[in-house]
Amino acid sequence: MPKRSRTTAILQFVIRALRWAIALVLLLFFLGPPVLNYFGAKRGNEATDLVYAGRAYIDTVVAPAVRRHIPTKFAGKDRIDWILIAGLLALFALLGAVQLRIKTSLSRRDVSRVADQWKNKMQVPAQSRIAADLDAKVKKLQLASKNIDQQELLKIFAETKRKLDGLARDLAFLSVDVVGSTQMKESEEPAAVQHDFFAYRKLVESVFKEQNVMKAAWTPDGVMACFANIDDAVQAGKDVISRLADFNRSVKLIRTNFAVRCGVNSGRVFFDDSMPLEAMSERVIDIAGHMQKYAAPNTIAISRTIVEPLMDVAGFSPTETVVDGYEVYAWSVKT
Protein backbone atom coordinates (compact mmCIF):
# COMPACT_ATOMS: atom_id res chain seq x y z
CA MET A 1 0.00 0.00 0.00
CA PRO A 2 1.14 3.60 -0.56
CA LYS A 3 2.89 5.41 2.28
CA ARG A 4 0.85 7.65 4.58
CA SER A 5 1.37 11.40 4.46
CA ARG A 6 3.34 12.93 7.31
CA THR A 7 0.31 14.92 8.52
CA THR A 8 -1.85 11.81 8.64
CA ALA A 9 0.83 9.85 10.48
CA ILE A 10 1.18 12.64 13.08
CA LEU A 11 -2.61 12.81 13.54
CA GLN A 12 -2.85 9.07 14.07
CA PHE A 13 0.03 9.19 16.57
CA VAL A 14 -1.64 12.03 18.54
CA ILE A 15 -4.94 10.15 18.71
CA ARG A 16 -3.23 6.97 19.91
CA ALA A 17 -1.28 8.97 22.51
CA LEU A 18 -4.46 10.65 23.80
CA ARG A 19 -6.26 7.31 24.14
CA TRP A 20 -3.30 5.86 26.04
CA ALA A 21 -3.26 8.94 28.28
CA ILE A 22 -6.99 8.60 29.03
CA ALA A 23 -6.53 4.90 29.83
CA LEU A 24 -3.62 5.71 32.17
CA VAL A 25 -5.62 8.45 33.95
CA LEU A 26 -8.51 6.06 34.53
CA LEU A 27 -6.27 3.27 35.78
CA LEU A 28 -3.86 5.31 37.90
CA PHE A 29 -5.88 8.16 39.34
CA PHE A 30 -9.39 6.69 39.62
CA LEU A 31 -8.80 2.98 40.06
CA GLY A 32 -5.31 3.31 41.59
CA PRO A 33 -6.06 4.95 44.99
CA PRO A 34 -8.81 2.45 46.01
CA VAL A 35 -6.56 -0.45 45.05
CA LEU A 36 -3.62 1.01 47.01
CA ASN A 37 -5.82 1.61 50.05
CA TYR A 38 -7.21 -1.92 49.86
CA PHE A 39 -3.74 -3.41 49.95
CA GLY A 40 -2.54 -0.92 52.59
CA ALA A 41 0.15 0.62 50.40
CA LYS A 42 2.04 3.29 52.30
CA ARG A 43 3.10 6.67 51.01
CA GLY A 44 6.78 7.46 50.53
CA ASN A 45 7.16 5.33 47.43
CA GLU A 46 7.59 7.34 44.22
CA ALA A 47 4.98 5.36 42.34
CA THR A 48 2.48 5.51 45.21
CA ASP A 49 3.02 9.22 45.73
CA LEU A 50 2.50 9.85 42.01
CA VAL A 51 -0.87 8.09 42.10
CA TYR A 52 -2.05 10.04 45.17
CA ALA A 53 -0.72 13.32 43.76
CA GLY A 54 -2.64 12.77 40.56
CA ARG A 55 -5.78 11.98 42.52
CA ALA A 56 -5.29 15.12 44.60
CA TYR A 57 -4.98 17.23 41.47
CA ILE A 58 -8.27 15.84 40.20
CA ASP A 59 -9.99 16.58 43.51
CA THR A 60 -8.62 20.11 43.95
CA VAL A 61 -8.42 21.41 40.38
CA VAL A 62 -10.41 19.32 37.92
CA ALA A 63 -13.45 18.50 40.04
CA PRO A 64 -14.14 22.14 41.11
CA ALA A 65 -13.83 23.28 37.52
CA VAL A 66 -16.40 20.69 36.42
CA ARG A 67 -18.78 21.59 39.29
CA ARG A 68 -18.82 25.20 38.14
CA HIS A 69 -20.27 24.22 34.77
CA ILE A 70 -22.47 21.17 35.34
CA PRO A 71 -24.44 19.77 38.30
CA THR A 72 -22.69 16.85 39.95
CA LYS A 73 -25.09 15.99 42.80
CA PHE A 74 -27.70 13.32 42.24
CA ALA A 75 -29.87 11.71 44.95
CA GLY A 76 -28.14 13.86 47.52
CA LYS A 77 -24.65 12.61 46.69
CA ASP A 78 -21.77 14.13 44.76
CA ARG A 79 -21.21 11.96 41.69
CA ILE A 80 -18.21 13.85 40.36
CA ASP A 81 -16.10 10.70 39.99
CA TRP A 82 -18.76 8.95 37.95
CA ILE A 83 -19.18 12.04 35.76
CA LEU A 84 -15.43 12.33 35.18
CA ILE A 85 -15.10 8.62 34.45
CA ALA A 86 -18.07 8.71 32.07
CA GLY A 87 -16.63 11.77 30.34
CA LEU A 88 -13.21 10.17 29.92
CA LEU A 89 -14.74 6.94 28.63
CA ALA A 90 -16.87 8.90 26.15
CA LEU A 91 -13.79 10.82 24.98
CA PHE A 92 -11.87 7.51 24.73
CA ALA A 93 -14.66 6.04 22.58
CA LEU A 94 -14.91 9.20 20.45
CA LEU A 95 -11.18 9.20 19.73
CA GLY A 96 -11.42 5.50 18.90
CA ALA A 97 -14.21 6.20 16.43
CA VAL A 98 -12.18 9.01 14.84
CA GLN A 99 -9.14 6.72 14.65
CA LEU A 100 -11.20 3.97 13.02
CA ARG A 101 -12.76 6.44 10.59
CA ILE A 102 -9.32 7.71 9.55
CA LYS A 103 -8.02 4.17 9.19
CA THR A 104 -11.04 3.12 7.11
CA SER A 105 -10.85 6.22 4.93
CA LEU A 106 -7.13 5.71 4.32
CA SER A 107 -7.64 2.04 3.58
CA ARG A 108 -10.36 2.80 1.04
CA ARG A 109 -8.26 5.54 -0.54
CA ASP A 110 -5.28 3.21 -0.77
CA VAL A 111 -7.41 0.51 -2.37
CA SER A 112 -8.67 3.01 -4.95
CA ARG A 113 -5.09 4.11 -5.65
CA VAL A 114 -3.89 0.52 -6.02
CA ALA A 115 -6.82 -0.24 -8.32
CA ASP A 116 -6.01 2.81 -10.48
CA GLN A 117 -2.34 1.81 -10.65
CA TRP A 118 -3.32 -1.73 -11.61
CA LYS A 119 -5.71 -0.43 -14.32
CA ASN A 120 -2.94 1.73 -15.76
CA LYS A 121 -0.46 -1.13 -15.68
CA MET A 122 -2.90 -3.52 -17.37
CA GLN A 123 -4.09 -0.76 -19.75
CA VAL A 124 -7.74 -1.26 -18.85
CA PRO A 125 -9.76 0.97 -21.24
CA ALA A 126 -11.10 3.84 -19.13
CA GLN A 127 -14.64 3.90 -20.54
CA SER A 128 -15.09 0.16 -21.05
CA ARG A 129 -17.56 -2.15 -19.33
CA ILE A 130 -14.63 -3.91 -17.69
CA ALA A 131 -13.39 -0.69 -16.08
CA ALA A 132 -16.90 0.13 -14.85
CA ASP A 133 -17.34 -3.38 -13.48
CA LEU A 134 -13.95 -3.24 -11.73
CA ASP A 135 -14.76 0.14 -10.15
CA ALA A 136 -18.13 -1.17 -8.93
CA LYS A 137 -16.59 -4.26 -7.35
CA VAL A 138 -13.81 -2.24 -5.67
CA LYS A 139 -16.38 0.22 -4.30
CA LYS A 140 -18.55 -2.63 -3.03
CA LEU A 141 -15.51 -4.15 -1.31
CA GLN A 142 -14.69 -0.79 0.29
CA LEU A 143 -18.21 -0.33 1.64
CA ALA A 144 -18.68 -3.92 2.78
CA SER A 145 -15.95 -3.88 5.41
CA LYS A 146 -13.90 -1.44 7.43
CA ASN A 147 -10.86 -3.68 6.97
CA ILE A 148 -10.15 -4.30 3.30
CA ASP A 149 -9.58 -7.96 2.47
CA GLN A 150 -6.40 -7.94 0.36
CA GLN A 151 -7.06 -11.46 -0.90
CA GLU A 152 -10.50 -10.42 -2.10
CA LEU A 153 -8.97 -7.43 -3.88
CA LEU A 154 -6.44 -9.68 -5.62
CA LYS A 155 -9.28 -11.99 -6.59
CA ILE A 156 -11.09 -9.05 -8.23
CA PHE A 157 -7.93 -8.11 -10.14
CA ALA A 158 -7.44 -11.71 -11.30
CA GLU A 159 -11.04 -11.91 -12.51
CA THR A 160 -10.66 -8.61 -14.37
CA LYS A 161 -7.43 -9.85 -15.97
CA ARG A 162 -9.26 -12.90 -17.33
CA LYS A 163 -11.94 -10.64 -18.82
CA LEU A 164 -9.28 -8.42 -20.38
CA ASP A 165 -7.60 -11.41 -21.97
CA GLY A 166 -10.97 -12.35 -23.45
CA LEU A 167 -11.26 -8.90 -25.07
CA ALA A 168 -7.81 -8.94 -26.69
CA ARG A 169 -8.16 -9.00 -30.48
CA ASP A 170 -5.99 -8.44 -33.55
CA LEU A 171 -7.53 -5.44 -35.30
CA ALA A 172 -6.55 -2.93 -37.97
CA PHE A 173 -6.94 0.85 -37.92
CA LEU A 174 -7.19 3.31 -40.80
CA SER A 175 -6.63 7.02 -40.31
CA VAL A 176 -7.85 9.34 -43.08
CA ASP A 177 -7.48 13.11 -43.17
CA VAL A 178 -8.27 15.75 -45.81
CA VAL A 179 -5.12 17.53 -46.96
CA GLY A 180 -5.20 21.28 -46.31
CA SER A 181 -8.87 21.31 -45.32
CA THR A 182 -8.64 24.72 -43.65
CA GLN A 183 -7.14 26.40 -46.72
CA MET A 184 -9.72 24.70 -48.96
CA LYS A 185 -12.53 26.55 -47.19
CA GLU A 186 -11.01 30.00 -47.56
CA SER A 187 -12.83 32.41 -49.91
CA GLU A 188 -15.52 29.83 -50.64
CA GLU A 189 -19.27 30.04 -50.17
CA PRO A 190 -20.19 28.49 -46.81
CA ALA A 191 -23.04 26.57 -48.41
CA ALA A 192 -20.68 25.05 -50.99
CA VAL A 193 -18.18 24.13 -48.30
CA GLN A 194 -20.87 22.50 -46.21
CA HIS A 195 -22.21 20.59 -49.21
CA ASP A 196 -18.81 19.30 -50.26
CA PHE A 197 -17.59 18.15 -46.87
CA PHE A 198 -20.93 16.52 -46.11
CA ALA A 199 -20.75 14.67 -49.44
CA TYR A 200 -17.13 13.70 -48.75
CA ARG A 201 -18.10 12.22 -45.40
CA LYS A 202 -20.90 10.24 -47.03
CA LEU A 203 -18.40 8.88 -49.58
CA VAL A 204 -16.02 7.76 -46.83
CA GLU A 205 -18.81 6.23 -44.74
CA SER A 206 -20.12 4.26 -47.73
CA VAL A 207 -16.62 2.88 -48.36
CA PHE A 208 -16.25 1.93 -44.70
CA LYS A 209 -19.60 0.17 -44.74
CA GLU A 210 -18.56 -1.88 -47.76
CA GLN A 211 -15.44 -3.01 -45.89
CA ASN A 212 -17.41 -3.90 -42.74
CA VAL A 213 -16.11 -1.13 -40.50
CA MET A 214 -16.47 -1.96 -36.81
CA LYS A 215 -16.12 1.52 -35.31
CA ALA A 216 -15.25 4.99 -36.51
CA ALA A 217 -14.44 8.27 -34.78
CA TRP A 218 -14.62 11.54 -36.70
CA THR A 219 -12.85 14.82 -36.12
CA PRO A 220 -14.13 17.76 -38.22
CA ASP A 221 -12.34 16.60 -41.40
CA GLY A 222 -10.59 13.41 -40.37
CA VAL A 223 -11.56 9.94 -39.23
CA MET A 224 -10.06 6.92 -37.45
CA ALA A 225 -11.74 3.64 -38.33
CA CYS A 226 -11.41 0.13 -36.94
CA PHE A 227 -11.59 -3.03 -39.07
CA ALA A 228 -11.47 -6.74 -38.33
CA ASN A 229 -8.35 -7.27 -40.45
CA ILE A 230 -5.59 -5.38 -42.21
CA ASP A 231 -6.84 -6.19 -45.73
CA ASP A 232 -10.19 -4.51 -45.07
CA ALA A 233 -8.48 -1.42 -43.64
CA VAL A 234 -6.10 -1.10 -46.61
CA GLN A 235 -8.88 -1.69 -49.13
CA ALA A 236 -10.97 1.01 -47.48
CA GLY A 237 -8.09 3.45 -47.83
CA LYS A 238 -7.57 2.48 -51.47
CA ASP A 239 -11.27 2.92 -52.28
CA VAL A 240 -11.49 6.34 -50.65
CA ILE A 241 -8.49 7.58 -52.66
CA SER A 242 -9.69 5.96 -55.91
CA ARG A 243 -13.20 7.43 -55.70
CA LEU A 244 -11.97 10.95 -55.05
CA ALA A 245 -11.26 11.41 -58.78
CA ASP A 246 -14.94 11.09 -59.70
CA PHE A 247 -15.92 13.04 -56.56
CA ASN A 248 -13.71 15.97 -57.54
CA ARG A 249 -14.96 15.85 -61.11
CA SER A 250 -18.68 15.41 -60.56
CA VAL A 251 -19.69 16.20 -56.98
CA LYS A 252 -17.68 18.96 -55.31
CA LEU A 253 -18.53 22.63 -55.78
CA ILE A 254 -15.50 24.43 -54.35
CA ARG A 255 -12.45 25.14 -56.50
CA THR A 256 -9.87 23.00 -54.70
CA ASN A 257 -9.83 19.26 -55.27
CA PHE A 258 -10.13 16.92 -52.32
CA ALA A 259 -6.99 14.91 -51.46
CA VAL A 260 -6.44 12.69 -48.45
CA ARG A 261 -3.61 11.16 -46.50
CA CYS A 262 -4.11 7.65 -45.13
CA GLY A 263 -2.25 5.74 -42.45
CA VAL A 264 -2.78 2.11 -41.52
CA ASN A 265 -1.60 -0.02 -38.63
CA SER A 266 -2.68 -3.24 -36.97
CA GLY A 267 -2.03 -5.09 -33.74
CA ARG A 268 -3.52 -6.65 -30.64
CA VAL A 269 -5.79 -4.35 -28.64
CA PHE A 270 -8.50 -4.59 -25.98
CA PHE A 271 -11.76 -4.17 -27.86
CA ASP A 272 -15.02 -3.44 -26.03
CA ASP A 273 -18.16 -3.01 -28.16
CA SER A 274 -19.60 -0.58 -25.63
CA MET A 275 -16.65 1.82 -25.75
CA PRO A 276 -16.44 4.51 -28.47
CA LEU A 277 -13.32 4.41 -30.61
CA GLU A 278 -12.25 7.90 -29.53
CA ALA A 279 -12.03 6.59 -25.95
CA MET A 280 -9.60 3.81 -26.88
CA SER A 281 -6.03 4.65 -25.96
CA GLU A 282 -3.75 2.19 -27.71
CA ARG A 283 -0.31 2.61 -29.24
CA VAL A 284 -1.51 0.63 -32.26
CA ILE A 285 -4.07 3.37 -32.96
CA ASP A 286 -1.57 6.15 -32.32
CA ILE A 287 0.83 4.71 -34.89
CA ALA A 288 -1.94 4.62 -37.52
CA GLY A 289 -2.47 8.33 -36.89
CA HIS A 290 1.27 9.01 -37.09
CA MET A 291 1.52 7.10 -40.39
CA GLN A 292 -1.23 9.28 -41.82
CA LYS A 293 0.55 12.51 -40.86
CA TYR A 294 3.69 11.42 -42.74
CA ALA A 295 1.83 10.15 -45.82
CA ALA A 296 1.93 12.05 -49.10
CA PRO A 297 -1.39 13.28 -50.55
CA ASN A 298 -3.56 10.46 -51.91
CA THR A 299 -1.33 7.72 -50.56
CA ILE A 300 -1.54 5.10 -47.85
CA ALA A 301 1.39 4.86 -45.43
CA ILE A 302 1.95 1.54 -43.70
CA SER A 303 4.85 -0.19 -41.99
CA ARG A 304 6.92 -2.77 -43.88
CA THR A 305 6.14 -5.47 -41.30
CA ILE A 306 2.41 -5.11 -42.01
CA VAL A 307 2.67 -4.90 -45.81
CA GLU A 308 4.43 -8.25 -46.16
CA PRO A 309 1.52 -10.49 -45.04
CA LEU A 310 -1.11 -8.59 -47.08
CA MET A 311 -3.12 -10.56 -49.60
CA ASP A 312 -2.62 -7.81 -52.21
CA VAL A 313 0.75 -6.01 -52.06
CA ALA A 314 0.47 -4.50 -55.54
CA GLY A 315 1.12 -0.77 -55.62
CA PHE A 316 3.13 -0.62 -52.40
CA SER A 317 6.68 0.64 -52.59
CA PRO A 318 9.32 1.41 -49.95
CA THR A 319 10.00 4.96 -48.84
CA GLU A 320 12.82 6.58 -46.89
CA THR A 321 10.42 7.57 -44.11
CA VAL A 322 10.60 5.95 -40.67
CA VAL A 323 7.66 6.45 -38.29
CA ASP A 324 7.82 5.35 -34.65
CA GLY A 325 10.74 3.09 -35.56
CA TYR A 326 8.95 1.41 -38.49
CA GLU A 327 10.07 1.55 -42.11
CA VAL A 328 7.22 2.99 -44.15
CA TYR A 329 5.79 1.63 -47.40
CA ALA A 330 3.38 3.73 -49.49
CA TRP A 331 0.53 2.93 -51.85
CA SER A 332 -0.80 5.32 -54.45
CA VAL A 333 -3.15 5.14 -57.43
CA LYS A 334 -1.45 4.04 -60.65
CA THR A 335 -1.40 6.76 -63.28
N, C-alpha and C positions, 0 to 999 in steps of 0.2 A: 504494500500500500504506500501511497505518497507520504512524504514527511509532513508533520504538522507544522503550522506556522509558529513563529516564536511567541506571538501574542496569545495564541490559543494554548500553547504549552504552559505559559505563565499563568493564564486564567485557570487551567485545570489544576495546576500545582497549588494556587491560592485556595481554591475550593476544597481540595483534599486537606490542606493544612488547617483550614477553619473547621472542618468536620472532626479532624483529630483533636483540635483544641477544645471543641465542645464536649467531645467524649471524655477528655481528660478532666475538664471542669466538673462534669457530672460524677465521674468516678472518685476524684480526689477530694473535692470540696463539699459535695453533698452526701455521697456514700461513705467517703473516707472517715470523717469524724465519728459517726455512730459505730463503725467497725472498730476504730481505735479504742473508743470508750468501752466497747463490749469486751475486748481482749485486755483492757487495762493498760494500754500503752502509755508510757510516761513521756512528758515533755523533756526537752533537752537533746533529743535526737534531731538532726537536721531535717530528715524526711518528715518526721512527726510534726516538727515546728512549722514546716512549710505548709502542711495540710491545714493545721489550725490557723495559721496566718491567712491563708486563702479564705477559709471559712469566716474569719473575723472581718475581712475586707468585704465579703458579701453582706454580712450582717450590718456593718456600719456605713457602707457607701452605696452598694447596689440596691439593697432592700429599701432604704429610705427614698432613694430616687424613684423606684418603682411605685412606692406607696403614694408619692405626690401626684402621680398621673392616673393610677387605676385603683379601684377598691380591692383590698386584699383580705378583708374579714368576711367570712361566711359562717353562718350558724354560731356566731359569737366567738369564733376563733380566727386567729391570723393564719391565713393559708399562703403566706408569701413563698415558702419553699416549694409548695406544689405549683404555684404560678410560675416561679422561675424555672423549675424543672420542665413544666409543660412548654414554656416558651423556648427553652433550649432544645427540647426534643423536636418542636415544630420547626425551628431554624435548621436543625440537623437534617430533618426530612426534606425541607425545602432545598437546601444545598445539594442533597442527594438527588433530588428531582432535576435540578439545574444541571448537575454533573452528568446524569443519565441522558438528559436532552442534548447536551453538547456532544456527548459520545455518540449518540444515535445519529445526530445531524452530520457529524464528521464521517461516521461510517457510511452513511448513505451518499454523502458527497464523494467519498473516496471510491465507492462502488461505481458511481456515475463516471468518475474520471477514468477508472480502469476500463470500464465498458467503452468509453469514447476512444481510449488509446488502442484497445483491441480492435474496434471497428476500423480505425485508421490503418492499423497494421494489416488487417485482413482485407482492406479496401472494400468494405461493405458499402454499397451504393446508398447515399444519404436519403434519397426519397423512395427507396424500394420497400416492398412489403416486408422483406426480411429485416430491414433496419427498424421499421415500425414495430414488428413483432418482438424483436430483441429489446427495444426500449420499453415495451409494455411488460415483458417478463421481468426485466430488471427493476422496474418501478413496483411491480407486484411483490417482488422479493424484498424490496426496501420497506414496503408498508406492512408486510406480513410479520416481521420480527424486528425487535430492537437490536439484536445481534445478528449481523449478516452471516449466513452460512456460506463459507467460501467454497465448499464442495458443490453446493447447489449452484453457485455462480459459475463455476467451471463447467458444470453440467449444461447450463444454458449456453455457454460459449461453444461447447462441443456440438450441441444440437444445431446451433446456428451455422457452424462450420460445415456440417453435413448438408444443410440446405444450400449454402453457398456453392459447394462442390456440385450440387445438382443443377445449379443455374449456369455453370460455366459452359460456354459454347464458343465454337470457332465461327466468327462472323466477319463480314467485310463492310467497309465504310467508304462512301464516296462523298467527297466535298466538291461542290460546284459554286463558282462565284462569277458574276458578270464583271468583265474587265472595264475599268473606268466608268462605273455606273454613275458616279456623281457628275463627272464631266459631260456624260451623255445627256443629262437632264437640263444642262444649262442652255438658256435662250430657246427653249422649246415650250410649246403650249402645254400647260399642265394636264389638259384632257388627253392629249396625245401621249404624254409620258405615262399617265395612268393606264391608258388602253394598252400600250405596248408591254409594260412590265406585268400587267395582269395576264396578258396573252402569253408572255414568256413563261410565267409561272405555270399556267395551264399546260403548256407544252412539256415542261419538265415533269410535272405531276403525272401526265399521261405516260411518259416514258418510264417513270418509276413504277407505275401500276403494271405496265407490261412485263417488267422484270421482277415483279412480286416483292416490292419494297416492304420492309417490315416496320420501319419507323422513319420519320423524317422531321428535322427541326429547321425552320426557316429563320434567317435574319432578313432584314429588308430586301436585299438583292442576292443573298447567298443561301445555300442549303447544305446540310449534312444528312446523308441518308444511310440507312442500315439495310444490308442484304444478307441472305442466308449463306451466300458463297461469293468468292472473288469473281467468278465469271459473270454473275449477274451484275455486280457492281461495275465492272469494266464495261460490259455491254451497255449499261445505262449511260455511262459517260460517253461512249462512242455515239449512241443514238442522239443524245442531246446535241453534241457537236455537229453531227451529220445533218440534223433537221434544221439547224440554224440557217443554212443557206436558203432554203425555201421560205423560212420565217422572215428573214431579212428582205427577201425579194417580194413576198406577197402579203405579209401580215403587218409588219411594223409601219408606223407613221412618221417617227422622228428621223432625222437625217443620218445619224450615226448607226452603223450596223452593230448588232449584238455579237459579242465574242465572249467566250467563257474560258476559265481555267479550271481544270479538274485534277483532283488528287485522290488516290486510292490507297487503302491499306487494309490489312486483315490480321486477325489474331484472336486469341482466346480472351473473352471478356465475360463478366457477370451480366446476364441479360434477364431483366424482369419486365414482363409484359405491362405491368401497371406503372412503370416509371417512364416519364417522357425522355426522349433522346437527349434533350438539352441538359437534363439532370445527370446524365451519365458522365463520369469523370474517369476516363481510361486513356492510358498513353497511346493505345492503338488508334483511338479516335483523334487524339492530338496530332499524331504523325500524318494522318490523312489530311488534316487541315494544313499542316506545314508543307506537305507535298503540293497541295493546290497553290499555295502562295508562291512557290518557286517554279510553277509550270508556266510555259509560254502560252500565249493566247491560242485557244482552240486546240489544246493538247491535253493529254492525260499523263500525269506524272505518277510513277509507281516504282517501288524499290525492285532491284534486280532479283532478290530472293523470292519475291512474289510473282514476278513475270514468268519465271522458269516453269512452274507447274501449271500455268494457264492452258486451257484447251486450245485457245486460238492466240498465238503469239505474233501473228502477222501484223505488221505496221509498227511494232515496237523497236526502238533503237536506243543504244546507250547514249548517255550524255555525260558531260564532265561535272555535273552537279552532284553534290552529296548533301543529303538532308537527314539530320539526326543520326549521322553515322551510316546511312544507307546509300549505296550507289543508285542513282536514279535513271530509270528508263522512261522514254516518252513515246506516246502514240499520237499521231496526227492523221487527218484525212488525206488520202492520196490525191494528188493533183495531176 
